[in-house]
Amino acid sequence: MLHATPINETHVMRKVVIDGSTTFGFQRTAVIALNGMIKVDDKNIPLKIICLEEDACRKIKEEYLTSYYRLDRLGIPLVEVVTEPVITSPEEAGKVALAIGRILKATGKVKRGLGTIRQDVNISIRDGGLIEVKGVQNLGILPQVIKGEIKRQLTLQKIIKELANRGIKEEDFIYTFKNVEKIFKKTKCSVIRNSIEKGHTVLAAVLPQFSGLLGIELTPGLRFGTELSDYAKFWGRVEGIFHTDELPAYGITEDEVMALKIFLEICDNDAIVLVADKPENVYDALNAVLNRAKQALTYIPNETRGAFPNGVTHYLRPRPGAARMYPETDVPPVPITQIHLNRLKETLPESLEVRLSRLMKKYDINEKLAAQVINSDYGEVFEIVANTTRISPSFIAATLTETFRSMQRDNLDVNILSEDVIQDLFSFIDSGTVAKEAIPKLLVWRIKNESVTVTDAVKALGLRMVTEQKLKEIIDRVIKDNEDLILKRRVTALGPLMGIIMKELRGKADAEKISQLLKHGIEETLNR
């Protein structure tokens, strides 16, 4: 499927991991195949290597010096597909990631849900650093992440030029930090006040000629001062920094800022960085800030960065060296025989092109819907429902793609809906228990009430279908109440009367059935 060459014998390796995301301090990985290729927009994208890894824990939150992980992902097999550096634009990167994801999903072996397919992106530009952005979970923001990282590096290059114009040299940086607790004895800044009350320290460092630079926005949502703060957090284990480009703020007054500048005897173009924490943490944090500021004189450092959901990247750690892999001593080499390869070839899934054509032909859906089904996490359940119910395949496909995406935009976690729940929902519609129009309400209620059944949702929302007799009575009543409107607007009265009826019966009767009966009733009224 990836046109790669399997290796004859796979050797399991260990990769050192010390951030707490594995319970044993390493992650196992094994090379499976080499030199693959996929085609994207008539361009061949070479695949350097395909590996089998074990997944690490999922980080759920961070609190100061503590990271919290869930173990539910630990050890799950993870396929890593590495492309050669031939991708030349953010948009192309998005297309390549989508193409690889489609192929993996076609196997039917990939779990669905956010985070099951993740992108690690290596980004480099002329005169920039080599940056690896780890774990982009939402494919839709991948081009945005890359564009933002390019903008960040271009802005950092401008800062390098500005610092050169200001004539700053490395020897201008003084790694002597001043204790400024006296200035903040009566401060209203809660961070500094709490630190002093705990017996910690407040130290200040001077960044020569950096005034005005720390407030520069590197990319929307990220300033240079925030970049320095990320370094302080990682290396110094502190909650953050204060700097004079953003002061007065956070309870620090203009008078305190002025007293700080006088005490440190700074020049007009100098910037000050403050850190309040345990002494050893403060020293490490300020050293990290000065080191990163000194790097800004000449180059952009190579980094491993993470991506927030809005696409903005943040510093995670330095780039790892090449020597963190070593052989796994507890797992022997595994030969990959021709017999095994032949067996795999016999069970390969259909290609994307073949599947697209088959879905369109078998279920009479258009190309757009068929492609959406393939790109979604619900291709298998779509076919199960379409093959076991009398519901229109187009309606099933639109529900599993467009309706689900709409709910995701409303911050609803559709991954809560298991395949069994989805099948139950459509079986209720197929049996005539509820109307198709009830689906959005039922889905939302089921997501918000995870432990209940579809039957419970139908009862709680009162969405059971009305009888045909009751439906006719409601339509007759609406027609009688609106005879003047019908006589005035004739057949065009159908629209407003449908609105009145659907307001009362949405989810409790089929809209097509209502339309047929209402149309017949309007015609009878006009023919009297």
C-alpha positions as CSV (number, residue, x, y, z in Angstrom):
1,M,0.0,0.0,0.0
2,L,3.0,2.3,0.7
3,H,5.1,0.7,-2.0
4,A,7.9,0.1,0.5
5,T,10.4,-2.8,0.7
6,P,10.1,-4.9,3.8
7,I,13.3,-5.8,5.6
8,N,14.4,-9.4,6.0
9,E,14.7,-9.3,9.8
10,T,13.4,-6.7,12.2
11,H,15.4,-5.8,15.3
12,V,13.7,-4.1,18.2
13,M,15.4,-1.1,19.6
14,R,14.9,1.0,22.7
15,K,14.6,4.8,22.6
16,V,15.4,6.7,25.9
17,V,12.3,8.6,27.2
18,I,12.7,10.6,30.4
19,D,9.6,12.9,30.5
20,G,7.5,10.4,32.4
21,S,5.3,9.4,29.4
22,T,6.5,5.7,29.7
23,T,6.6,3.8,33.0
24,F,9.9,2.2,32.2
25,G,12.0,5.0,30.8
26,F,12.2,3.9,27.2
27,Q,10.1,3.3,24.1
28,R,10.4,0.3,21.8
29,T,10.6,0.7,18.1
30,A,11.4,-1.5,15.1
31,V,12.1,-0.8,11.5
32,I,9.6,-2.7,9.3
33,A,10.2,-1.4,5.7
34,L,12.3,1.1,3.7
35,N,12.0,3.2,0.6
36,G,8.3,3.6,0.1
37,M,6.4,6.0,-2.1
38,I,2.9,7.6,-2.3
39,K,1.6,10.0,-5.0
40,V,0.0,13.3,-4.0
41,D,-1.3,15.6,-6.8
42,D,0.8,13.8,-9.4
43,K,4.0,14.2,-7.3
44,N,5.9,11.3,-5.9
45,I,6.5,11.6,-2.2
46,P,9.2,9.2,-1.1
47,L,8.8,7.5,2.2
48,K,12.2,7.0,4.0
49,I,11.2,4.5,6.6
50,I,8.3,2.7,8.2
51,C,8.5,1.7,11.8
52,L,6.4,-0.1,14.4
53,E,6.5,1.5,17.8
54,E,4.7,1.2,21.1
55,D,2.7,4.3,22.0
56,A,3.5,6.3,25.1
57,C,1.1,7.6,27.8
58,R,-1.2,10.5,27.1
59,K,-0.5,13.7,29.0
60,I,-3.8,15.1,30.3
61,K,-2.6,18.1,32.3
62,E,0.4,19.9,33.9
63,E,0.5,21.6,37.2
64,Y,3.8,23.5,37.9
65,L,6.4,20.7,38.4
66,T,3.9,17.8,38.0
67,S,2.7,16.2,34.7
68,Y,-0.3,13.9,34.7
69,Y,-0.6,11.0,32.3
70,R,-3.2,8.4,31.4
71,L,-2.0,4.9,30.8
72,D,-4.8,3.9,28.3
73,R,-2.5,4.5,25.3
74,L,0.7,3.0,26.7
75,G,2.0,0.0,24.7
76,I,-0.5,0.2,21.9
77,P,1.1,-0.5,18.5
78,L,1.9,2.6,16.6
79,V,3.0,2.8,12.9
80,E,5.4,5.6,12.1
81,V,5.7,6.7,8.5
82,V,8.6,9.0,7.8
83,T,8.7,11.1,4.5
84,E,11.8,12.3,2.8
85,P,12.3,16.1,3.0
86,V,10.6,16.9,-0.3
87,I,7.5,18.7,0.9
88,T,7.7,22.4,0.0
89,S,4.6,24.1,1.3
90,P,2.2,24.0,4.3
91,E,-0.6,23.0,2.0
92,E,1.3,20.1,0.5
93,A,2.2,18.9,4.0
94,G,-1.5,18.8,4.8
95,K,-2.3,16.8,1.6
96,V,0.5,14.3,2.3
97,A,-0.6,13.7,5.9
98,L,-4.2,13.2,4.7
99,A,-3.0,10.7,2.0
100,I,-1.0,8.7,4.6
101,G,-3.9,8.8,7.0
102,R,-6.3,7.5,4.3
103,I,-4.1,4.6,3.6
104,L,-3.7,3.7,7.2
105,K,-7.5,3.9,7.8
106,A,-8.1,1.7,4.8
107,T,-6.6,-1.2,6.7
108,G,-9.4,-1.1,9.1
109,K,-6.9,-1.5,12.0
110,V,-6.7,2.1,13.0
111,K,-8.5,3.3,16.1
112,R,-10.8,6.3,15.6
113,G,-10.7,9.5,17.5
114,L,-8.5,12.6,18.1
115,G,-4.9,11.6,18.7
116,T,-5.0,8.2,17.0
117,I,-3.2,9.8,14.0
118,R,-0.6,12.3,14.9
119,Q,1.9,14.3,12.9
120,D,5.5,15.1,13.8
121,V,6.6,17.9,11.5
122,N,10.2,18.9,10.8
123,I,10.3,22.5,9.6
124,S,13.4,24.3,8.4
125,I,13.8,27.5,6.4
126,R,16.8,29.4,5.0
127,D,18.9,30.8,7.9
128,G,16.5,29.2,10.4
129,G,16.7,26.4,12.9
130,L,15.7,22.8,12.5
131,I,12.4,22.5,14.4
132,E,10.4,19.4,15.1
133,V,6.8,20.1,16.1
134,K,5.6,17.0,17.9
135,G,2.1,15.5,18.0
136,V,-0.1,17.6,15.9
137,Q,-3.4,15.8,16.5
138,N,-5.8,17.7,14.3
139,L,-4.9,17.3,10.7
140,G,-6.9,20.5,9.8
141,I,-4.5,22.8,11.7
142,L,-1.3,21.2,10.2
143,P,-0.8,23.9,7.5
144,Q,-1.6,26.6,10.1
145,V,1.0,25.1,12.4
146,I,3.7,25.2,9.7
147,K,2.8,28.7,8.6
148,G,3.0,29.9,12.2
149,E,6.4,28.3,12.7
150,I,7.7,29.8,9.5
151,K,6.4,33.2,10.6
152,R,8.1,32.7,14.0
153,Q,11.4,32.0,12.5
154,L,11.2,34.9,10.1
155,T,10.4,37.3,12.9
156,L,13.3,35.9,15.0
157,Q,15.6,36.6,12.0
158,K,14.4,40.2,12.1
159,I,15.2,40.4,15.8
160,I,18.8,39.1,15.0
161,K,19.2,41.9,12.5
162,E,17.9,44.5,15.0
163,L,20.2,43.3,17.8
164,A,23.1,43.6,15.3
165,N,22.1,47.1,14.5
166,R,22.0,47.9,18.3
167,G,25.6,46.7,18.5
168,I,25.2,44.1,21.2
169,K,27.9,41.6,21.9
170,E,28.0,38.3,23.8
171,E,30.3,39.8,26.5
172,D,27.6,42.4,27.2
173,F,25.6,39.8,29.0
174,I,26.3,39.7,32.8
175,Y,25.3,36.5,34.6
176,T,25.0,38.4,37.9
177,F,21.5,38.4,39.3
178,K,20.3,41.0,41.8
179,N,18.0,40.3,44.8
180,V,15.1,42.8,44.5
181,E,12.8,41.5,47.3
182,K,13.0,44.9,49.1
183,I,11.4,46.7,46.1
184,F,8.4,44.3,46.3
185,K,7.8,44.2,50.1
186,K,4.4,45.8,49.7
187,T,3.6,44.6,46.2
188,K,0.1,43.7,45.1
189,C,1.5,41.2,42.6
190,S,0.3,37.9,44.1
191,V,3.0,35.7,42.5
192,I,5.8,37.8,43.9
193,R,4.1,38.3,47.3
194,N,3.4,34.6,47.7
195,S,6.9,33.7,46.8
196,I,8.3,36.1,49.4
197,E,5.9,34.8,52.1
198,K,7.1,31.3,51.4
199,G,10.7,32.4,52.0
200,H,11.7,32.1,48.4
201,T,13.6,34.8,46.5
202,V,13.0,37.4,43.8
203,L,15.9,37.9,41.4
204,A,16.3,40.2,38.4
205,A,18.6,40.0,35.4
206,V,19.4,42.6,32.8
207,L,19.1,42.0,29.0
208,P,21.3,44.7,27.5
209,Q,19.6,46.6,24.7
210,F,16.6,44.3,24.6
211,S,14.0,46.9,25.5
212,G,11.0,46.7,23.1
213,L,12.1,43.3,21.7
214,L,10.4,41.1,24.3
215,G,7.0,42.4,23.4
216,I,7.4,41.6,19.7
217,E,4.8,39.2,18.4
218,L,6.7,36.3,16.7
219,T,3.5,34.9,15.3
220,P,-0.1,35.5,16.3
221,G,-0.5,34.4,19.9
222,L,3.3,34.2,20.7
223,R,5.7,36.9,21.8
224,F,9.4,36.8,22.2
225,G,9.0,37.3,25.9
226,T,6.8,34.2,26.0
227,E,9.5,32.3,24.2
228,L,12.0,33.2,27.0
229,S,9.4,32.3,29.6
230,D,9.1,28.8,28.0
231,Y,12.8,28.3,28.4
232,A,12.7,29.5,32.0
233,K,9.8,27.0,32.8
234,F,11.6,24.1,31.2
235,W,15.1,24.7,32.6
236,G,14.2,26.4,35.8
237,R,11.0,24.6,36.8
238,V,9.4,28.0,37.5
239,E,5.9,29.1,36.6
240,G,7.0,32.0,34.4
241,I,8.8,35.3,34.2
242,F,8.0,39.0,34.3
243,H,9.8,41.4,32.0
244,T,9.7,45.2,31.6
245,D,8.2,45.2,28.1
246,E,4.9,44.1,29.7
247,L,5.1,46.1,32.9
248,P,3.4,47.7,34.8
249,A,0.9,44.8,34.9
250,Y,0.0,41.8,37.0
251,G,-0.2,43.9,40.1
252,I,3.3,45.4,39.6
253,T,3.0,49.2,39.6
254,E,4.8,51.9,37.7
255,D,6.6,53.0,40.8
256,E,7.9,49.5,41.4
257,V,9.1,49.3,37.8
258,M,10.9,52.7,38.2
259,A,12.5,51.6,41.5
260,L,13.7,48.5,39.8
261,K,15.3,50.4,36.9
262,I,17.0,52.8,39.3
263,F,18.3,49.9,41.6
264,L,19.7,48.0,38.6
265,E,21.2,51.1,37.1
266,I,20.1,50.1,33.6
267,C,20.3,52.1,30.3
268,D,17.2,53.3,28.5
269,N,17.3,50.4,26.0
270,D,17.9,47.6,28.5
271,A,15.2,45.2,29.5
272,I,14.7,43.5,32.9
273,V,13.6,40.0,33.6
274,L,12.2,39.0,37.0
275,V,11.7,35.5,38.5
276,A,10.2,34.6,41.9
277,D,10.6,31.1,43.2
278,K,13.0,28.8,45.1
279,P,16.6,30.2,44.8
280,E,17.9,27.2,42.8
281,N,15.0,27.4,40.4
282,V,15.4,31.1,39.9
283,Y,19.1,30.8,39.1
284,D,18.4,28.1,36.6
285,A,15.6,30.0,35.0
286,L,17.5,33.3,34.6
287,N,20.5,31.4,33.2
288,A,18.2,29.8,30.6
289,V,16.7,33.2,29.7
290,L,20.1,34.8,29.3
291,N,21.4,31.9,27.3
292,R,18.4,32.0,24.9
293,A,18.7,35.8,24.6
294,K,22.4,35.4,23.8
295,Q,21.5,32.9,21.1
296,A,19.2,35.6,19.6
297,L,22.3,37.6,18.6
298,T,23.4,35.1,16.0
299,Y,21.1,32.2,15.3
300,I,17.8,30.4,15.8
301,P,18.3,27.3,18.0
302,N,17.2,23.8,16.9
303,E,14.3,22.8,19.1
304,T,11.5,20.3,19.7
305,R,8.2,22.2,20.0
306,G,4.6,21.3,20.8
307,A,1.5,22.7,19.2
308,F,-1.5,24.1,21.0
309,P,-5.0,23.4,19.6
310,N,-5.0,26.9,18.0
311,G,-1.8,26.0,16.0
312,V,0.7,28.1,18.0
313,T,3.9,26.2,18.8
314,H,5.7,26.3,22.1
315,Y,9.1,25.2,23.3
316,L,9.2,21.6,24.7
317,R,12.9,20.6,24.9
318,P,16.1,20.7,23.0
319,R,16.5,18.6,19.9
320,P,17.6,15.0,20.9
321,G,20.9,13.6,19.7
322,A,21.2,10.7,17.3
323,A,22.6,8.3,19.9
324,R,19.6,7.7,22.1
325,M,18.7,4.3,20.5
326,Y,20.1,1.1,21.8
327,P,19.2,-2.6,21.2
328,E,16.3,-4.2,23.1
329,T,17.9,-7.0,25.0
330,D,14.7,-8.8,25.9
331,V,13.2,-9.3,22.4
332,P,15.0,-11.4,19.8
333,P,15.2,-10.4,16.1
334,V,12.1,-11.3,14.2
335,P,12.5,-12.8,10.6
336,I,10.1,-11.6,8.0
337,T,9.6,-14.5,5.7
338,Q,8.2,-14.7,2.2
339,I,5.4,-16.9,3.4
340,H,4.3,-14.2,5.8
341,L,4.5,-11.5,3.1
342,N,2.4,-13.7,0.7
343,R,-0.2,-14.1,3.4
344,L,-0.4,-10.3,3.9
345,K,-0.7,-9.7,0.2
346,E,-3.8,-11.9,0.0
347,T,-5.5,-9.8,2.7
348,L,-4.6,-6.3,1.5
349,P,-7.6,-3.9,1.6
350,E,-8.8,-2.3,-1.6
351,S,-7.1,0.8,-2.9
352,L,-8.6,4.3,-2.2
353,E,-9.5,4.7,-5.8
354,V,-11.3,1.3,-6.0
355,R,-13.1,1.9,-2.7
356,L,-14.3,5.4,-3.8
357,S,-15.7,4.0,-7.0
358,R,-17.3,1.0,-5.2
359,L,-19.0,3.3,-2.6
360,M,-20.4,5.5,-5.3
361,K,-21.7,2.7,-7.4
362,K,-23.0,0.3,-4.7
363,Y,-24.7,2.9,-2.5
364,D,-25.6,5.5,-5.1
365,I,-23.8,8.4,-3.3
366,N,-22.0,11.2,-5.0
367,E,-18.2,11.5,-5.1
368,K,-18.1,14.2,-2.4
369,L,-20.0,12.1,0.1
370,A,-18.0,9.0,-0.7
371,A,-14.7,10.8,-0.2
372,Q,-16.0,12.2,3.1
373,V,-16.9,8.7,4.3
374,I,-13.4,7.4,3.3
375,N,-11.7,10.4,5.1
376,S,-13.8,9.9,8.2
377,D,-13.5,7.4,11.1
378,Y,-16.8,5.9,10.2
379,G,-16.3,4.1,6.8
380,E,-17.0,0.6,8.3
381,V,-20.0,1.6,10.3
382,F,-21.4,3.4,7.3
383,E,-21.4,0.2,5.2
384,I,-22.8,-1.9,8.1
385,V,-25.8,0.5,8.5
386,A,-26.3,0.9,4.8
387,N,-26.4,-2.9,4.3
388,T,-28.7,-3.7,7.2
389,T,-31.3,-0.9,7.0
390,R,-33.6,0.7,4.5
391,I,-32.3,4.2,5.2
392,S,-31.0,6.3,2.4
393,P,-27.1,5.7,2.2
394,S,-26.8,9.4,1.3
395,F,-28.5,10.3,4.6
396,I,-26.4,7.9,6.6
397,A,-23.2,9.3,5.0
398,A,-24.2,12.9,5.6
399,T,-25.0,12.1,9.3
400,L,-21.7,10.4,9.9
401,T,-19.6,13.2,8.3
402,E,-21.4,16.5,8.1
403,T,-23.6,16.2,11.2
404,F,-20.7,14.8,13.2
405,R,-18.3,17.7,12.1
406,S,-21.0,20.2,13.0
407,M,-21.1,18.8,16.5
408,Q,-17.3,18.8,16.8
409,R,-17.4,22.5,15.9
410,D,-19.7,22.9,18.9
411,N,-17.1,21.3,21.1
412,L,-19.0,18.0,21.4
413,D,-16.9,14.8,21.7
414,V,-18.3,12.5,19.0
415,N,-15.8,9.9,19.9
416,I,-18.0,9.0,22.9
417,L,-20.4,7.5,20.4
418,S,-19.4,3.9,19.9
419,E,-20.2,2.0,16.7
420,D,-22.9,0.0,18.6
421,V,-24.6,3.3,19.7
422,I,-24.5,4.6,16.1
423,Q,-26.0,1.4,14.8
424,D,-28.8,1.4,17.5
425,L,-29.6,5.0,16.5
426,F,-30.1,4.2,12.9
427,S,-32.1,1.0,13.7
428,F,-34.6,3.2,15.6
429,I,-35.0,5.3,12.5
430,D,-35.3,2.2,10.3
431,S,-38.0,0.8,12.5
432,G,-40.0,4.0,12.4
433,T,-39.6,4.6,16.2
434,V,-38.1,8.0,15.6
435,A,-37.8,10.4,12.7
436,K,-34.6,11.2,10.8
437,E,-34.9,14.8,12.0
438,A,-34.5,13.6,15.6
439,I,-30.9,12.5,15.0
440,P,-29.1,15.8,16.0
441,K,-31.0,16.0,19.2
442,L,-30.5,12.4,20.1
443,L,-26.8,12.5,19.3
444,V,-26.2,15.6,21.4
445,W,-28.2,14.2,24.4
446,R,-26.4,10.9,24.2
447,I,-22.9,12.6,24.2
448,K,-23.9,14.6,27.2
449,N,-25.3,11.5,29.0
450,E,-22.7,8.9,28.2
451,S,-23.9,6.1,30.4
452,V,-27.5,5.8,28.9
453,T,-28.9,4.0,25.9
454,V,-30.5,5.3,22.8
455,T,-33.8,4.1,24.1
456,D,-33.3,6.3,27.2
457,A,-32.5,9.2,25.0
458,V,-35.7,8.8,23.0
459,K,-37.8,8.6,26.1
460,A,-36.1,11.6,27.8
461,L,-36.5,13.8,24.8
462,G,-40.0,12.6,24.0
463,L,-39.1,11.9,20.4
464,R,-41.1,8.8,19.7
465,M,-42.9,9.0,16.4
466,V,-46.6,10.2,16.5
467,T,-49.2,7.9,14.9
468,E,-50.4,8.6,11.4
469,Q,-53.8,9.4,12.8
470,K,-52.3,12.0,15.2
471,L,-50.2,13.4,12.4
472,K,-53.3,13.9,10.2
473,E,-55.2,15.6,13.1
474,I,-52.4,18.1,13.6
475,I,-52.1,18.9,9.9
476,D,-55.9,19.3,9.6
477,R,-55.8,21.7,12.6
478,V,-53.0,23.8,11.1
479,I,-54.8,23.9,7.7
480,K,-58.1,25.0,9.3
481,D,-56.4,27.7,11.4
482,N,-54.6,29.1,8.3
483,E,-57.3,28.9,5.6
484,D,-57.0,32.7,4.8
485,L,-53.2,32.2,4.3
486,I,-53.9,29.3,1.9
487,L,-56.5,31.2,-0.1
488,K,-54.1,34.1,-0.4
489,R,-50.9,32.4,-1.2
490,R,-52.3,29.1,-2.6
491,V,-49.6,26.5,-3.1
492,T,-46.8,28.8,-1.8
493,A,-48.4,28.5,1.7
494,L,-46.7,25.1,2.0
495,G,-43.5,26.6,3.3
496,P,-44.8,28.7,6.2
497,L,-47.3,25.9,7.2
498,M,-44.4,23.3,7.2
499,G,-42.6,25.6,9.6
500,I,-45.5,25.7,11.9
501,I,-45.9,21.9,11.9
502,M,-42.2,21.1,12.2
503,K,-41.9,23.4,15.2
504,E,-44.4,21.0,16.9
505,L,-43.3,17.7,15.4
506,R,-39.6,18.0,14.6
507,G,-38.1,14.6,15.4
508,K,-41.5,13.0,16.0
509,A,-42.6,12.6,12.4
510,D,-40.9,12.2,9.0
511,A,-40.6,15.5,7.2
512,E,-41.3,14.0,3.8
513,K,-44.5,12.4,5.1
514,I,-45.6,15.7,6.6
515,S,-44.9,17.5,3.3
516,Q,-47.0,15.0,1.3
517,L,-50.0,15.1,3.7
518,L,-49.8,18.9,4.0
519,K,-49.6,19.4,0.2
520,H,-52.7,17.1,-0.2
521,G,-54.6,19.1,2.4
522,I,-53.8,22.4,0.8
523,E,-55.0,21.1,-2.6
524,E,-58.3,19.9,-1.1
525,T,-58.8,23.3,0.5
526,L,-58.2,25.1,-2.8
527,N,-60.6,22.8,-4.7
528,R,-63.6,23.2,-2.4
